[in-house]
């Protein structure tokens, strides 16, 4: 059988790491892009070890996924590996979580969001999906049957303190997914955004007052617990099967019923 490859942007922790492990267990080989320094690189090494323990190939690239030059270099390396090992990238997961959490306006005269920080947040957490997808399709690393998923959040629809830049990025990300779904349908590639429930990840811990979000989510979720990265990863494996070809352009809730329960 031809190799099936997963590519995760944001592969060393949270949803990205869990997805690498779940897809390796389902028989996929793994490409991953992450940005870790010496203090956190062990997380990436753990992902590689777990994927390889499942008997699959794993190639991680420790670069800034939003850098045009780095992206071009990684896409070229992926193409070379595919030519040597066989297969195509059948699943792309965008799970980049790096942006500014400064407010637009601070009545007390504290730090506020700059134009550069807003632009950076949108580029990393939204626009980068378009550039990676375009490059993968252009060099035929992803073809018919491909599945694209992008991690969004309920913040795309709600205002939270200090979340303005990330909220804008998530809203843009969902818009990009809809547009990609429209443009890629003739090529047999689908795109959907995935809205997980509140999940205790490193990204969540950066949000001021995240403890309150956790308490509210546990009370609201009918399962009386938070969503886990593994819950989302397991759903992504199922959503990547051939029979889901007609699921396209949506924002899929993977939250155990959290949002539906008042």
N, C-alpha and C positions, 0 to 999 in steps of 0.2 A: 504494500500500500504506500502511496505517496505520503511523505511527511506532512503533518499539519503543524503550522507554527502560530503561536500567539505572540503579539507584540504589546507590551504594557509600557505606557509612559507614566512613570511614577511607581517603579516596581519594587522598591525596597521596604515599604511599610504599608500599613493600612489595607485599603481595598486592593491596591496593586499587588502587594506581596501575597495576600490570600488568593488572588486570582491566578498568579503564577503557580502556586501549589495545587490549586484545584484543577487547572487545565493540564498540568503535568500528570496528575492522577488519572485524567481522562484520555491520556495518550498524545498530548500535544508537546512539541518542543517549544522552547521559550526564548524570545528576545525581550530584553528589558532595558529601559533607560531610567536612570536615577541620578540624583545629585547628592552625594554624601561626602563628608569630610572624614578625617581619621577617627573622630569620636563616635561616628555612627556607621562606619563602613561595615561593621560586623553584621548589621542587619542584611545588607546585600549579600554578604558571604553566606549567611544562613539560608537565604532564598536559593542561591546556587546549589548549596549542599542538598537541600530538600528536593529540588527538581531533579538533580542527578541521581539521588537515592531512589527516585521513582523510575529510573531508567531512561530519562529523557535528556536531550541536549539543552544547555542553557548558556546564553551569551548575554551578559549584562554590560552596559556602556555607562560609565560614570561621567556624564556630561550634562550641560545645561540644555534641556530639551527645547528651550525657546530661542536658542542661538542658531541663526541661519546656517552658519558655517559648520557647526557641530552636527546639526541635523543632516546636512548634505553628506558629511563624512560617514555618519552612522548608516544612512540609507544605502550608501555605496557598499559599506561592509556587509549589510544585510543581503544585498543583491549578490555579492560574491559568495556568501555562505549558502544562500539558496541554490546557486548554480553548482556548488560543490556537493551539498548534502541532499538537494532535491526538495520539492514542495514549494508552497507559497504561504504568505501570511494570510491566514484565514480569519483571524480575529484581531482587532485592534481595540485596546482599552485605553482611553484617555483618563488618567487619574492624577493629574498634576494639581497639587494643593500648595501653592506658594503665592501669596499676595499681601497687600497692605491691609491692616485692620485699624487704620486711623479714621477718625470721623471726618465728615465733610466740614462741619462747623463745630467749634467748641466755644460756648459762651464764656467759659472761664479763661480763655486765652491760651489754652494748651496747644500741643502740636496738632495740626490738621493735615489732611491728605494733599499731596502735591500733584500737579499734572503728570509729572514723571512717574509717580507711584501708581496713579490710576492707569496710565498707559501700560506699565509693566504688568499690573495685575490682569488686565484684559488680555495682554499678549500671552502670558503664561497659561492662564486658566481657561482661555476661550480660543483666541485666534490660532494658537499653535496646533489645535486639532485640524484646522483647514490645511495648513502647510504640510503636516505629516501625511495626511490623507492624500493630498494632491501628488506628493512625491512618490508615495507607495504605488498609487494607481498608474502614474506616468511611466514608471519603469517596470510595470507589470509584476511587482512583488505581491500585490493583492489583486485578485481577479474575481471572476464570477463565483458567487457563493460566499463572498466575504461578508463579515459582520463587523460593524463599528459600534462601539458603545462609549458613552462619555458620562462620567460621574457628575451629576448635578446635585442640587439640594433644594429644600423648601425655601431657602433664602432667596431663590430666584423670583419668588412671588411675595415675599414678606420682608418688611424692614426690621432689622435688628440693630441695636446699638453697635457702632463701629464697623458694621458689615457692609457698608455702602459699596465699596469697590468690588468686594467679592460677590455681592448680590448682582451688581451690574455684569460681572464676568459670567456668572452662572446663567443669567438671562440671555446674554449673548451666545453662550455655549449652546443653549437649547435652540436658539435661532439658527446657529450654524448647522446643528444636527438636522433640523428640518430641511435646510437648503441642500445639504449633502444627500439626504434621503431622496430628494427630488432629482438631483443631477446624476446620482449614481445608479438609480433604479434601472435604466436601460443597460447598464453593465452587469446587472445581477448582484449588486452590492447593496446591503441595507445599512441604515444608521438609526440608532435610537439613543436617547439619553436615559439614564438610570437614576432615579431619585430614591436613595436609601433613607431609612429611618435614622434617627440620631444614633451615632456609632462612636464609641470611645476610641478615637484614633489620635495620633500625634497632632493632626490638623485641628481636631476639635479642641484640644487642650490650649491652643493658641488664641482661642476666642475668649475675650474677657467675660467672666460670668458663666463659663461653660458648665459649671456644676449645676446651675439652675436649669439649664437645658436638659441635662441628664435626668434630674429629678422629675421634671414635667413629662419627659418622654416615657419613663418607666411607669408613671401613673396612667398615662394615656394609652399605652400599647396594650392590647388585649392579652398579650402573652406575659405582661408584667415584667418585661426585661428590655434591654436595649437591643437594637439590631447589631449583629456581629459581622465583621468583614467576611467571615466564612459563609454566612447566610447569603450575602450578595454574590460571592464567588460561585457558590453552588447554582444559583439561579442563572448566572451568566453562562455556565457550562450548558445548561439545558436550553437556553435561548440561542445558543450557537449551532444547534442541530439543523440539518437541512430543511426540516419541515416548518421552520419559522420564517421562511422566505417572504411571507406576506405581512409580517410584522415590521413596520417601517415608518420612521418619522415621528415616533411617539416619545412621551416622557413616561417611562415605566416605573411605577412605585414598587419598591422592594423593601417593605417596612413592617411586614407582619400584621398590617391593618392599622398601624399607628395613626396615619393621617385620616383614615376613615372614621376613627372613633373619637367622638367629642368628649 
